[in-house]
Amino acid sequence: MAALPDREKLLRNFSRCANWEEKYLYIIELGQRLALPDKDKYRPENLIQGCQSQVWIDMRLDADGLMQLKGDSDAAIVKGLIAIVFILFDRMMPRDIVEFDVRQWFEKMALTSHLTPSRSQGLEAMIRAIRTKALQLTSGA
């Protein structure tokens, strides 16, 4: 399985797509590259509320204090959106995740303007859940 690209490469690859059909195919491809959670992580507490599709995100800190994210969805496009969010938050400390503005990246990709309202809401729910968990980890909760 190919690794996910870094932020800059994501942006370059996205801009190389000729149209939105190609961009959707690229998003789906990114979703196929996701590192999936272990089977025991498909629990209610890892299910993201506010997504029309089923979305599970397992969040934990590694030995260096960096947030480790693994996720899955039952919808191919949503799985790709999870991959994009994970790329944007890659190798970050929890406090950096709380402060990081993903919207500027979405604007550079013109991503949210091409998503259905329910997918946009689901994307926001994923980001909110990750930031909430990151905030809990920074406060020691």
Residue frames relative to the residue before (quaternion, step in Angstrom):
aa qw qx qy qz dx dy dz
M 1.0000 0.0000 0.0000 0.0000 0.00 0.00 0.00
A 0.4289 -0.7103 0.5015 0.2450 3.59 -0.85 0.98
A 0.5042 -0.6488 0.4825 0.3032 3.55 -1.10 0.70
L 0.5450 -0.5818 0.4823 0.3632 3.53 -1.26 0.38
P 0.4879 -0.6582 0.4797 0.3140 3.61 -1.06 0.67
D 0.5333 -0.5735 0.4834 0.3912 3.58 -1.27 0.17
R 0.7581 -0.4058 0.2569 0.4412 3.60 -1.31 0.15
E 0.6953 0.4874 -0.2842 0.4453 3.55 0.80 -1.03
K 0.6675 0.4862 -0.3054 0.4741 3.57 0.95 -0.84
L 0.5801 0.5660 -0.3647 0.4584 3.58 1.09 -0.68
L 0.6799 0.4932 -0.2811 0.4642 3.55 0.86 -1.01
R 0.6508 0.5080 -0.3123 0.4700 3.61 0.95 -0.86
N 0.6725 0.4926 -0.2988 0.4646 3.59 0.85 -0.96
F 0.6499 0.5231 -0.3155 0.4522 3.55 0.96 -0.86
S 0.6903 0.4804 -0.2838 0.4605 3.58 0.94 -0.87
R 0.6199 0.5530 -0.3396 0.4411 3.60 1.19 -0.41
C 0.5364 0.6077 -0.4135 0.4148 3.58 1.22 -0.32
A 0.4775 -0.7247 0.4315 0.2462 3.56 -0.82 1.04
N 0.8040 -0.0017 0.0471 0.5928 3.59 1.09 -0.69
W 0.7002 -0.4838 0.3089 0.4246 3.57 -1.26 0.08
E 0.5613 0.5722 -0.4103 0.4350 3.59 1.08 -0.41
E 0.6613 0.4851 -0.2987 0.4881 3.60 0.97 -0.84
K 0.6387 0.5247 -0.3306 0.4555 3.58 1.01 -0.76
Y 0.6346 0.5112 -0.3294 0.4768 3.60 0.99 -0.77
L 0.6432 0.5100 -0.3243 0.4701 3.59 0.98 -0.79
Y 0.6386 0.5124 -0.3211 0.4759 3.59 1.04 -0.74
I 0.6230 0.5303 -0.3347 0.4675 3.60 1.00 -0.79
I 0.6514 0.5036 -0.3114 0.4745 3.59 0.95 -0.88
E 0.6319 0.5297 -0.3276 0.4613 3.60 0.99 -0.82
L 0.6324 0.5255 -0.3326 0.4618 3.60 0.96 -0.82
G 0.6459 0.5321 -0.3125 0.4496 3.57 0.98 -0.83
Q 0.6435 0.5217 -0.3190 0.4605 3.57 1.09 -0.67
R 0.6612 0.5081 -0.2978 0.4646 3.59 1.25 -0.37
L 0.4465 0.7230 -0.4421 0.2871 3.60 1.24 -0.21
A 0.3837 -0.6424 0.6052 0.2719 3.51 -1.20 0.66
L 0.3006 -0.7915 0.5100 0.1520 3.56 -0.53 1.18
P 0.5419 -0.5973 0.4680 0.3613 3.56 -1.15 0.55
D 0.5839 -0.5242 0.4642 0.4107 3.55 -1.25 0.35
K 0.6671 -0.5394 0.3372 0.3877 3.58 -1.13 0.66
D 0.6694 0.5123 -0.3130 0.4377 3.60 1.03 -0.72
K 0.6049 0.5723 -0.3507 0.4284 3.63 1.26 -0.12
Y 0.5457 0.5775 -0.4090 0.4488 3.59 1.29 -0.01
R 0.2801 0.7597 -0.5119 0.2870 3.53 0.66 1.26
P 0.6794 -0.4999 0.3391 0.4165 3.58 -1.18 0.40
E 0.6694 0.5084 -0.3234 0.4346 3.64 0.93 -0.73
N 0.6869 0.4338 -0.2873 0.5073 3.62 1.22 -0.27
L 0.5156 0.6166 -0.4146 0.4267 3.58 1.31 0.01
I 0.3255 -0.7684 0.5230 0.1732 3.57 -0.70 1.10
Q 0.3192 -0.7477 0.5577 0.1672 3.55 -0.74 1.12
G 0.7303 0.4139 -0.3090 0.4471 3.58 -1.05 0.75
C 0.6098 0.5018 -0.3602 0.4965 3.57 1.29 0.09
Q 0.4723 -0.6656 0.4966 0.2956 3.55 -0.98 0.83
S 0.6887 0.3883 -0.2434 0.5619 3.58 1.09 -0.75
Q 0.5265 -0.5769 0.4894 0.3879 3.53 -1.27 0.16
V 0.0075 0.7898 -0.6103 0.0605 3.56 -0.82 1.07
W 0.0730 -0.7727 0.6303 0.0181 3.53 -0.89 1.03
I 0.0125 0.7771 -0.6290 0.0166 3.55 -0.96 0.89
D 0.1792 -0.7588 0.6222 0.0704 3.52 -0.82 1.13
M 0.0335 -0.8129 0.5801 -0.0399 3.57 -0.67 1.13
R 0.1807 0.7672 -0.5990 0.1410 3.52 -0.91 0.99
L 0.4765 -0.6457 0.5082 0.3125 3.54 -1.29 0.27
D 0.3492 -0.7039 0.5685 0.2438 3.55 -1.11 0.67
A 0.7576 -0.3928 0.2663 0.4481 3.59 -1.31 -0.02
D 0.6942 0.4608 -0.2679 0.4837 3.61 1.18 -0.54
G 0.5537 -0.6293 0.3838 0.3874 3.58 1.27 0.06
L 0.4998 0.6366 -0.4301 0.3998 3.58 1.26 0.33
M 0.5104 -0.6500 0.4732 0.3053 3.54 -1.07 0.76
Q 0.1467 -0.7598 0.6296 0.0695 3.55 -0.94 0.97
L 0.0786 -0.8107 0.5800 -0.0114 3.55 -0.75 1.12
K 0.0394 0.7435 -0.6671 0.0245 3.52 -1.05 0.87
G 0.0620 0.8321 -0.5458 0.0758 3.55 -0.92 0.83
D 0.0892 -0.7704 0.6299 0.0409 3.48 -1.35 0.27
S 0.0604 -0.7664 0.6375 0.0499 3.52 -1.34 0.37
D 0.4857 -0.6504 0.4976 0.3057 3.52 -1.26 0.36
A 0.6847 0.4162 -0.2776 0.5300 3.61 1.30 0.08
A 0.5222 -0.6905 0.4105 0.2864 3.59 -0.76 1.06
I 0.6718 0.4798 -0.3108 0.4710 3.62 0.85 -0.88
V 0.6536 0.5136 -0.3125 0.4597 3.58 0.93 -0.88
K 0.6150 0.5372 -0.3381 0.4678 3.57 1.03 -0.77
G 0.6481 0.5061 -0.3052 0.4804 3.58 1.05 -0.74
L 0.6314 0.5165 -0.3292 0.4756 3.58 1.06 -0.70
I 0.5903 0.5436 -0.3554 0.4792 3.57 1.10 -0.69
A 0.6485 0.5227 -0.3174 0.4533 3.59 0.90 -0.93
I 0.6442 0.5169 -0.3243 0.4611 3.61 0.94 -0.84
V 0.6510 0.5010 -0.3175 0.4737 3.59 0.90 -0.88
F 0.6587 0.5059 -0.3127 0.4608 3.60 0.93 -0.87
I 0.6152 0.5328 -0.3462 0.4667 3.61 1.03 -0.74
L 0.6804 0.4990 -0.2950 0.4484 3.58 0.89 -0.91
F 0.7449 0.3839 -0.2103 0.5035 3.61 1.06 -0.73
D 0.3752 0.7717 -0.4589 0.2307 3.60 1.26 0.00
R 0.8665 0.0837 -0.1002 0.4818 3.55 -1.13 0.90
M 0.4735 0.6621 -0.4485 0.3693 3.58 1.02 0.78
M 0.4571 -0.6072 0.5737 0.3053 3.49 -1.31 0.54
P 0.6561 -0.5301 0.3479 0.4093 3.61 -1.10 0.54
R 0.6665 0.4998 -0.3307 0.4434 3.65 0.86 -0.83
D 0.6251 0.5310 -0.3386 0.4612 3.61 1.13 -0.63
I 0.6153 0.5428 -0.3392 0.4602 3.58 1.08 -0.71
V 0.6391 0.5344 -0.3216 0.4501 3.56 0.96 -0.89
E 0.7588 0.4084 -0.1999 0.4664 3.59 0.96 -0.89
F 0.5712 0.6396 -0.3700 0.3573 3.61 1.20 -0.49
D 0.3004 -0.7625 0.5521 0.1533 3.59 -0.88 0.99
V 0.1922 -0.8075 0.5502 0.0914 3.59 -0.18 1.26
R 0.5586 0.6498 -0.3847 0.3432 3.57 1.12 -0.60
Q 0.6205 0.5363 -0.3587 0.4458 3.60 1.01 -0.69
W 0.6421 0.5025 -0.3248 0.4793 3.60 1.08 -0.66
F 0.6323 0.5190 -0.3314 0.4701 3.57 1.01 -0.79
E 0.6406 0.5189 -0.3227 0.4650 3.59 1.04 -0.76
K 0.6358 0.5257 -0.3288 0.4596 3.60 0.96 -0.83
M 0.7180 0.4115 -0.2339 0.5103 3.55 1.09 -0.73
A 0.3068 -0.7517 0.5040 0.2947 3.60 1.30 -0.30
L 0.2237 0.8448 -0.4618 0.1518 3.53 1.19 0.66
T 0.7429 0.4422 -0.2684 0.4249 3.58 0.58 -1.08
S 0.6189 0.5524 -0.3595 0.4273 3.61 1.11 -0.51
H 0.7239 0.4003 -0.2407 0.5077 3.60 1.24 -0.30
L 0.5743 0.5589 -0.3942 0.4499 3.57 1.24 0.33
T 0.5328 -0.5839 0.4896 0.3682 3.54 -1.18 0.52
P 0.6511 -0.5243 0.3615 0.4128 3.61 -1.13 0.46
S 0.6638 0.5005 -0.3247 0.4511 3.62 0.94 -0.78
R 0.6482 0.4915 -0.3287 0.4799 3.62 1.04 -0.67
S 0.6198 0.5305 -0.3396 0.4681 3.59 1.04 -0.72
Q 0.6508 0.5038 -0.3088 0.4767 3.58 0.98 -0.84
G 0.6480 0.5156 -0.3106 0.4667 3.57 1.01 -0.80
L 0.6227 0.5326 -0.3247 0.4724 3.57 1.05 -0.81
E 0.6527 0.5008 -0.3023 0.4815 3.58 0.96 -0.88
A 0.6387 0.5259 -0.3267 0.4569 3.61 1.00 -0.80
M 0.6326 0.5226 -0.3320 0.4653 3.62 1.01 -0.78
I 0.6736 0.4966 -0.2928 0.4625 3.56 0.85 -0.99
R 0.6401 0.5268 -0.3170 0.4608 3.58 0.97 -0.86
A 0.6678 0.5050 -0.3002 0.4570 3.59 0.92 -0.93
I 0.6544 0.4994 -0.3137 0.4733 3.60 0.96 -0.84
R 0.6706 0.4906 -0.3025 0.4670 3.60 0.90 -0.87
T 0.6252 0.5349 -0.3379 0.4570 3.59 1.01 -0.78
K 0.6658 0.4812 -0.2971 0.4867 3.59 0.92 -0.91
A 0.6367 0.5203 -0.3287 0.4646 3.61 0.97 -0.82
L 0.6463 0.5152 -0.3138 0.4673 3.58 0.99 -0.83
Q 0.6305 0.5212 -0.3250 0.4746 3.59 1.02 -0.79
L 0.6714 0.4983 -0.2961 0.4618 3.58 0.99 -0.83
T 0.6578 0.4971 -0.3233 0.4644 3.61 1.05 -0.65
S 0.7125 0.4286 -0.2533 0.4944 3.56 1.11 -0.64
G 0.4972 -0.6853 0.4084 0.3411 3.57 1.30 -0.03
A 0.3845 0.7418 -0.4724 0.2806 3.59 1.23 0.33
